[in-house]
Amino acid sequence: MPNIKSAKKRVLVAERNHARNVAAKSAVRTSVKKARLAVANKAENADAAVKAASISVDKAVTKGIMHKNTAARRKSRLAKALNESKA
């Protein structure tokens, strides 16, 4: 643990931000996984699941948790899988 007051505060702030980022990443992974399962099982709510996953991925980008190209790639793959399952 640091001795300087500002360094102690930075440690606390970093822990708080880390916890928030981990929770957000987990939420994104969960929504993407649900969307993939819905598409694979050709569920009737696959469209809604993919849309929800896209929204959660976009929110992660705006919060700085995920890079925009990573988000675009994940959304593209989800949309492609959805379109292939419909065809």
Secondary structure as GFF3:
##gff-version 3
##sequence-region A 1 87
A	DSSP	alpha_helix	5	40	.	.	.	ID=ss1
A	DSSP	alpha_helix	46	62	.	.	.	ID=ss2
A	DSSP	alpha_helix	68	86	.	.	.	ID=ss3
###
